[in-house]
Amino acid sequence: MSGTTPGDTGPVEDAALVRAAQTGDVSALASLLERHRPGMRAVALSMLGPGPDVDDVMQETALVALRRIVDVRGPEAVGPWLRMVVRNNCRNLLRASRRVEPREWVPLPSDGGTPEQVLESHALRDWIWEAVEALSPTLRLPLVLRYFSTGITSYQQIAEACAIPVRTVRSRLNQARGALSRSLTDTADTPHENAVRRTENSWFEAHETLAAAERGEFGKVVRDRYTPGVSLSANGQRLGGADLLLAGMDADLAAGVRQRPTHVVAGRSLVVWEMELISPPDDPDHCPPGVAWIITLDAGRFDRVSLYHTPRPAAVAWGAGVDVRPRHRTPPLAM
């Protein structure tokens, strides 16, 4: 026996395909995945058994390869790397079936960074975002939250943010992965906007929005940047419009609540601002740890703002299993 495993063929050819894929060659990446499909599928079948979960894992692995191919430092060993990604995705799926939340992607390199930061480090980023923009809004939102946010990545969190059942999240992510694969092919030769510049602009806008609110100028921001019919919602329920946005921000500031942007995802049609919420010093439990503004744009203006609040840490039981700590009110919007 040579000791090789299915998919370990042609290391020289593998290396050439990896290097081409790292420069943004679509056909090279597709060829690479096709060459190693038998070995990848064999790993998935051995861990999951026959069934639709195998196809889900294969699609998930293709997306990971798309985002992470630039990080492969040993191009000749891409086969074992792809099978490692399959194994990690299988373990995530098995954890989820035991009601344990899955991990994000595969472990990142030791020099770290979020998945979005890894994405932004290589030439494929603009192409990927163009393909994401081509998805329907129903599929785009769960996919963006799952793969580009930092605090709304588990199935349960996405379900709460989108106000849909967990099983629907899984179904839509499955559809989104398939649609994204087709969209990547369709958008390979189209012009791609600069995703880094768009994200930098959105970071600046998030900071400027909060600074304007503290100066008492949030009303001007809403008039200039939001559509006249902007809606505010939480947990899938519409709460109100521009008047509530203004009243909620004023109430939070008057209560001493401040917020700090921690992560930004910026597409042409969908923006996510993740914020740390800072409670007033004399009331440290006033608000949840954080909030995400999930913003849908219409012709470049903010049209729908949906709030997702980071859950508080699990309560500590005092005495005979009863939490006797005082409960504090959450601000009206905690925006």
C-alpha positions in Angstrom: 0.0 0.0 0.0 1.3 3.5 -0.9 -0.4 5.1 2.1 -2.3 7.6 0.0 -5.9 8.4 0.6 -8.7 9.2 -1.9 -8.2 12.6 -3.4 -4.4 12.7 -2.9 -3.6 12.7 -6.6 -1.1 14.9 -8.5 0.5 17.1 -5.9 2.2 19.1 -8.6 -1.1 19.7 -10.4 -2.7 20.5 -7.0 -0.1 23.1 -6.3 -0.6 24.8 -9.7 -4.4 24.9 -9.1 -4.1 26.3 -5.6 -1.8 29.1 -6.7 -4.1 30.0 -9.6 -7.1 29.9 -7.3 -5.3 32.2 -4.8 -5.1 34.8 -7.6 -8.9 34.6 -8.1 -9.1 32.0 -10.9 -12.6 30.6 -10.6 -12.1 27.6 -12.9 -9.0 26.6 -10.9 -10.9 26.5 -7.7 -13.7 24.5 -9.3 -11.2 22.0 -10.7 -9.5 21.6 -7.4 -12.7 20.9 -5.6 -13.8 18.4 -8.3 -10.4 16.6 -8.1 -10.8 16.0 -4.4 -14.5 15.5 -4.2 -14.3 11.7 -3.8 -12.0 11.9 -0.9 -13.9 14.7 0.8 -17.2 12.9 0.3 -15.7 9.6 1.7 -14.8 11.5 4.9 -18.3 12.9 5.2 -20.0 9.6 4.6 -17.7 7.9 7.2 -18.7 10.4 9.9 -22.4 11.1 9.0 -23.6 8.1 7.1 -25.7 8.4 3.9 -28.2 11.2 3.8 -28.7 14.9 3.0 -26.3 16.1 5.7 -23.4 14.9 3.5 -24.5 17.3 0.7 -24.8 20.1 3.2 -21.3 19.5 4.5 -19.9 19.4 0.9 -21.5 22.7 0.1 -20.2 24.2 3.4 -16.7 22.9 2.6 -16.8 24.5 -0.8 -17.6 27.9 0.8 -14.8 27.5 3.3 -12.4 26.7 0.5 -13.5 29.7 -1.3 -12.8 32.0 1.6 -9.7 30.2 3.0 -7.8 29.1 -0.1 -5.5 32.1 0.2 -4.4 30.8 3.6 -3.1 27.5 2.3 0.7 27.5 2.8 1.4 24.0 1.5 -0.3 23.9 -1.9 0.8 20.3 -2.5 -1.0 19.2 0.6 -4.4 20.8 -0.2 -6.1 17.4 -0.3 -5.5 16.8 3.4 -6.5 20.4 4.2 -9.8 20.0 2.4 -10.6 16.7 4.2 -9.8 18.4 7.5 -12.3 21.1 6.6 -14.9 18.4 5.9 -14.1 16.7 9.3 -14.6 20.0 11.1 -17.9 20.7 9.4 -19.1 17.2 10.2 -18.2 17.6 13.8 -20.1 21.0 13.9 -23.2 19.3 12.4 -23.0 16.5 14.9 -22.6 18.9 17.8 -25.7 20.9 16.5 -27.7 17.7 16.4 -26.9 17.2 20.1 -28.2 20.8 20.7 -24.7 22.2 21.1 -24.1 25.3 19.1 -21.7 24.8 16.1 -18.4 26.6 15.9 -17.8 29.2 13.2 -16.1 27.7 10.2 -12.8 25.9 10.9 -10.2 27.3 13.4 -8.5 30.4 12.1 -4.7 30.7 11.8 -2.8 31.6 15.0 -2.4 35.2 13.7 -6.2 35.4 14.0 -8.7 37.8 12.8 -12.4 37.3 12.2 -13.7 35.4 9.2 -14.5 38.7 7.6 -11.0 40.0 8.2 -9.6 36.9 6.5 -11.9 37.4 3.6 -10.8 41.0 3.3 -7.1 40.0 3.1 -7.2 38.4 -0.4 -8.3 39.2 -3.9 -11.5 37.1 -3.9 -13.3 39.3 -1.4 -14.9 41.6 -4.0 -16.0 38.8 -6.1 -17.6 37.0 -3.2 -19.5 40.1 -2.1 -20.8 40.6 -5.7 -22.1 37.0 -5.6 -23.7 37.6 -2.1 -25.5 40.7 -3.4 -27.0 38.6 -6.2 -28.9 36.4 -3.7 -32.5 37.0 -2.8 -33.0 39.0 0.5 -34.5 36.0 2.1 -31.3 33.9 1.5 -28.8 36.8 1.8 -29.6 37.8 5.4 -29.0 34.4 7.2 -25.9 33.7 5.0 -24.4 37.1 5.9 -25.1 36.7 9.6 -23.8 33.1 9.6 -20.5 33.8 7.8 -19.7 37.5 8.2 -21.0 38.7 11.6 -19.2 37.9 14.8 -22.1 37.7 17.3 -25.0 36.2 15.3 -23.5 33.0 13.9 -25.3 30.1 15.5 -28.5 28.7 14.1 -30.4 29.8 17.2 -29.1 33.3 17.1 -29.9 33.7 13.4 -33.4 32.3 14.1 -34.0 34.9 16.8 -32.6 37.7 14.7 -34.7 36.8 11.6 -37.7 35.7 13.7 -37.9 32.3 12.0 -37.6 28.7 13.3 -34.2 27.1 13.5 -35.2 24.5 11.0 -36.0 27.3 8.5 -32.5 28.8 9.2 -30.9 25.5 8.2 -33.1 25.2 5.1 -32.3 28.8 4.0 -28.6 28.4 4.6 -28.6 25.2 2.5 -30.4 27.0 -0.3 -28.1 30.0 0.1 -25.0 28.0 -0.3 -26.3 26.4 -3.4 -27.4 29.7 -4.8 -24.1 31.3 -3.9 -22.2 28.7 -5.8 -24.2 29.5 -8.9 -23.9 33.2 -8.3 -20.2 33.0 -8.0 -20.0 31.5 -11.5 -22.4 34.1 -12.9 -20.5 37.1 -11.4 -17.0 35.8 -12.1 -16.5 38.2 -15.1 -18.6 41.1 -13.9 -17.1 44.3 -12.3 -16.7 44.0 -8.6 -16.9 46.9 -6.1 -14.2 47.5 -3.5 -15.5 45.7 -0.4 -12.8 47.0 1.8 -13.5 50.6 1.0 -17.2 50.1 1.5 -16.6 48.5 4.9 -14.3 51.3 6.0 -16.9 53.9 5.0 -19.5 52.0 7.0 -17.2 51.9 10.1 -16.9 55.7 9.8 -20.6 56.2 9.4 -21.4 54.1 12.5 -19.0 56.2 14.6 -20.3 59.4 13.1 -23.9 58.4 13.7 -23.3 57.8 17.4 -21.3 61.0 17.7 -24.1 63.0 16.0 -26.6 61.5 18.5 -24.5 62.6 21.4 -24.4 66.1 19.9 -28.2 66.1 19.6 -28.1 65.8 15.8 -29.5 62.3 15.4 -32.6 63.8 13.8 -30.5 65.3 11.0 -28.8 61.9 10.4 -32.3 60.2 10.1 -33.5 62.9 7.7 -30.4 62.7 5.5 -29.6 59.0 5.6 -32.8 57.1 6.2 -35.9 56.7 3.9 -39.0 58.7 4.9 -40.8 55.4 5.6 -38.0 53.8 7.6 -39.2 51.0 10.0 -37.8 49.8 13.2 -38.3 46.2 14.4 -37.1 43.7 16.9 -37.8 40.0 17.2 -39.6 40.2 13.8 -42.1 42.7 15.1 -42.4 46.2 13.7 -42.1 48.7 16.5 -42.5 52.0 14.7 -40.8 54.4 12.3 -38.6 57.5 12.4 -40.3 58.9 15.5 -39.5 55.8 17.5 -35.9 55.8 16.3 -35.4 59.3 17.6 -37.3 58.8 20.8 -35.4 55.5 21.5 -32.0 57.1 20.9 -32.9 60.1 23.1 -34.1 57.8 25.9 -30.9 55.7 25.8 -28.7 58.7 25.9 -30.7 60.3 28.8 -30.3 57.0 30.7 -26.6 57.2 30.3 -26.3 54.3 27.9 -23.5 54.5 25.4 -22.5 52.1 22.6 -19.3 51.3 20.8 -19.0 49.7 17.3 -17.2 46.4 17.5 -17.8 44.9 14.0 -19.2 46.1 10.7 -20.5 44.1 7.7 -21.2 46.3 4.7 -22.9 45.3 1.5 -24.7 47.4 -1.0 -28.1 46.2 0.2 -27.4 44.9 3.7 -25.4 46.4 6.6 -24.8 45.0 10.0 -23.4 47.2 12.8 -22.5 45.2 15.9 -22.3 47.4 19.0 -21.1 47.0 22.6 -23.7 48.5 24.9 -22.2 50.4 27.9 -24.5 50.7 30.9 -24.3 53.8 33.1 -21.8 53.4 36.0 -24.5 53.5 38.7 -26.6 50.9 37.0 -24.2 48.3 35.4 -27.0 45.8 34.5 -29.2 48.4 32.8 -28.9 47.0 29.3 -27.7 43.8 27.6 -24.1 43.4 26.6 -24.6 44.4 23.0 -26.9 45.1 20.1 -26.7 44.5 16.4 -28.3 46.9 13.9 -29.3 44.8 10.9 -30.0 47.4 8.2 -31.6 46.9 4.8 -30.9 49.6 2.3 -33.1 51.0 -0.4 -31.3 53.0 -3.1 -28.5 53.5 -0.7 -30.6 54.8 2.2 -31.4 53.0 5.4 -34.9 51.6 5.0 -35.4 48.9 7.6 -33.5 48.6 10.9 -33.9 45.4 12.9 -32.4 45.2 16.4 -30.9 42.0 17.8 -29.8 42.2 21.4 -26.9 40.0 22.7 -28.4 37.8 25.5 -27.2 38.5 29.0 -24.9 35.9 30.5 -26.6 33.0 32.2 -28.0 34.0 35.6 -26.1 32.6 38.6 -28.4 30.7 41.0 -28.3 31.8 44.6 -29.4 29.6 47.5 -31.7 26.7 46.5 -31.4 27.2 42.8 -33.2 30.6 42.7 -31.7 33.7 41.2 -32.4 36.4 43.7 -30.5 39.2 42.0 -32.5 42.3 41.1 -33.6 42.5 37.5 -33.1 45.8 35.6 -35.0 47.3 32.8 -33.6 47.2 29.3 -33.6 50.7 27.6 -36.4 51.3 25.1 -34.2 50.5 22.1 -30.7 50.1 23.4 -29.6 51.4 20.1 
